[in-house]
Amino acid sequence: MLLGFVLAFFACVVSAQEYDALPYSVENGAVDESTYLGWRIFHSTCHGCHGVDATGTSVAPDLTERVKKLSSRDFSIKVLSRYRITMSAEAAAGDDQTEMRAAFLEQVLRRERGEVLMPAWDQDLNVRPHVLDIYAYLRARADGALGQGRPQRQSDND
């Protein structure tokens, strides 16, 4: 239920944003507060798998390439619910548990093959409120508006 509320909230927030609208601001190499927060959260939470500056590792993909194809809404859904076993309400509540067993088996097989599964971050209070900030940082990197390393904040230039 909480996940449904969170996803509905993000859908409302994100629907107001056009995909083409830039979710970040970079002026003279300095970023807005949201993009800076995205950098901080990414480097405290995500870089262990996705690499410093989001360029990927042998464990997880280069997000500067992946985020080019994702709207902020799609990105939010992936980060908040990635690899959670999901199915229709009818299948989950019904007497036939075939779909539930198949989803569970798929998850077990992925782990047996040594695949690293990205966790769902919907319960992490350090990540959940900043998903769009992370998206802003990654889009700035993907668009080439922001280089590697720690960005300078626009507020530091005031």
C-alpha positions as CSV (number, residue, x, y, z in Angstrom):
1,M,0.0,0.0,0.0
2,L,2.8,2.4,0.9
3,L,4.5,1.6,-2.4
4,G,1.3,2.4,-4.3
5,F,1.0,5.7,-2.5
6,V,4.7,6.6,-3.3
7,L,4.3,5.6,-6.9
8,A,1.1,7.6,-7.3
9,F,2.8,10.6,-5.7
10,F,5.7,10.4,-8.1
11,A,3.4,10.0,-11.0
12,C,1.6,13.2,-10.1
13,V,4.9,15.1,-9.6
14,V,6.4,13.7,-12.7
15,S,3.4,14.1,-15.0
16,A,3.8,17.9,-14.5
17,Q,7.3,17.6,-15.9
18,E,7.9,17.1,-19.6
19,Y,10.6,14.6,-20.4
20,D,12.3,17.3,-22.6
21,A,12.4,19.8,-19.8
22,L,15.8,19.8,-18.2
23,P,15.6,18.6,-14.6
24,Y,18.9,20.3,-13.7
25,S,20.6,23.6,-14.0
26,V,24.3,24.0,-14.8
27,E,25.8,27.5,-15.0
28,N,29.5,28.0,-15.4
29,G,30.1,24.4,-14.3
30,A,28.1,24.9,-11.1
31,V,24.8,23.0,-10.4
32,D,21.5,23.8,-8.7
33,E,20.8,22.4,-5.2
34,S,18.7,19.5,-6.5
35,T,21.4,18.2,-8.9
36,Y,24.0,18.6,-6.1
37,L,21.9,16.6,-3.7
38,G,21.5,13.9,-6.5
39,W,25.3,13.7,-6.7
40,R,25.6,13.3,-3.0
41,I,23.0,10.6,-2.7
42,F,24.3,8.8,-5.7
43,H,27.8,8.8,-4.3
44,S,26.7,7.7,-0.9
45,T,24.4,4.9,-2.1
46,C,24.7,4.0,-5.8
47,H,28.3,4.3,-6.8
48,G,29.4,1.1,-5.2
49,C,27.7,-0.8,-8.0
50,H,27.2,1.8,-10.7
51,G,30.7,3.3,-10.4
52,V,32.0,6.7,-9.6
53,D,30.4,9.2,-11.9
54,A,27.8,6.6,-12.9
55,T,29.9,5.2,-15.7
56,G,29.2,1.5,-14.7
57,T,31.2,-1.4,-13.4
58,S,31.3,-5.2,-14.1
59,V,28.4,-5.4,-11.6
60,A,26.0,-2.7,-12.8
61,P,25.4,-0.7,-16.0
62,D,26.6,2.7,-17.1
63,L,23.7,4.9,-16.0
64,T,24.8,7.9,-18.1
65,E,23.7,5.8,-21.1
66,R,20.6,4.2,-19.6
67,V,19.1,7.4,-18.2
68,K,19.0,9.0,-21.7
69,K,16.2,6.6,-22.5
70,L,14.2,7.1,-19.3
71,S,11.7,9.8,-18.3
72,S,11.9,10.9,-14.7
73,R,8.8,8.9,-14.0
74,D,10.2,5.7,-15.5
75,F,13.5,6.2,-13.6
76,S,11.6,6.7,-10.3
77,I,9.6,3.5,-10.8
78,K,12.7,1.5,-11.5
79,V,14.6,2.8,-8.5
80,L,11.8,2.5,-6.1
81,S,10.5,-0.9,-7.1
82,R,13.2,-2.7,-9.1
83,Y,13.1,-6.5,-8.8
84,R,10.3,-6.6,-6.4
85,I,8.0,-9.5,-7.1
86,T,4.9,-8.0,-8.6
87,M,1.7,-9.4,-10.0
88,S,-1.9,-8.7,-10.5
89,A,-4.2,-8.5,-7.4
90,E,-6.2,-11.4,-8.7
91,A,-3.1,-13.7,-9.1
92,A,-1.8,-12.7,-5.6
93,A,-5.2,-13.3,-3.9
94,G,-6.3,-16.3,-5.9
95,D,-6.1,-20.0,-5.1
96,D,-3.8,-20.7,-8.0
97,Q,-0.3,-19.6,-6.8
98,T,1.4,-20.5,-10.2
99,E,2.3,-16.9,-11.0
100,M,3.7,-16.2,-7.5
101,R,5.8,-19.4,-7.7
102,A,7.0,-18.5,-11.2
103,A,8.1,-15.0,-10.1
104,F,9.8,-16.4,-7.0
105,L,11.6,-19.1,-9.0
106,E,12.8,-16.5,-11.5
107,Q,14.3,-14.4,-8.7
108,V,16.0,-17.5,-7.2
109,L,17.4,-18.5,-10.6
110,R,18.9,-15.1,-11.2
111,R,20.7,-15.3,-7.9
112,E,21.9,-18.8,-8.7
113,R,23.4,-17.5,-11.9
114,G,25.3,-15.0,-9.9
115,E,23.3,-12.0,-11.1
116,V,23.4,-9.1,-8.8
117,L,19.8,-7.8,-8.3
118,M,19.3,-4.1,-7.7
119,P,17.3,-3.6,-4.6
120,A,14.1,-1.6,-4.4
121,W,14.8,1.7,-2.6
122,D,11.2,2.6,-1.7
123,Q,11.9,1.9,2.0
124,D,15.2,3.8,2.2
125,L,14.5,7.3,3.7
126,N,17.9,8.6,2.4
127,V,17.0,7.6,-1.2
128,R,13.2,7.8,-1.6
129,P,12.8,11.5,-1.1
130,H,15.7,12.2,-3.5
131,V,14.9,10.0,-6.5
132,L,14.3,13.0,-8.7
133,D,17.5,14.7,-7.4
134,I,19.4,11.6,-8.5
135,Y,17.7,11.7,-11.8
136,A,18.7,15.4,-12.3
137,Y,22.3,14.5,-11.5
138,L,22.3,11.5,-13.9
139,R,20.6,13.5,-16.7
140,A,23.2,16.3,-16.3
141,R,26.0,13.7,-16.7
142,A,24.2,11.9,-19.6
143,D,23.6,15.1,-21.5
144,G,27.2,16.2,-21.1
145,A,26.3,19.3,-19.1
146,L,28.2,18.0,-16.1
147,G,31.6,16.4,-16.1
148,Q,33.1,13.9,-13.7
149,G,33.9,14.6,-10.1
150,R,32.3,16.6,-7.3
151,P,30.2,19.4,-8.8
152,Q,30.3,22.9,-7.5
153,R,27.0,24.3,-6.2
154,Q,25.6,27.5,-7.7
155,S,24.8,28.7,-4.2
156,D,28.6,28.6,-3.4
157,N,29.1,31.2,-6.1
158,D,26.7,33.8,-4.5
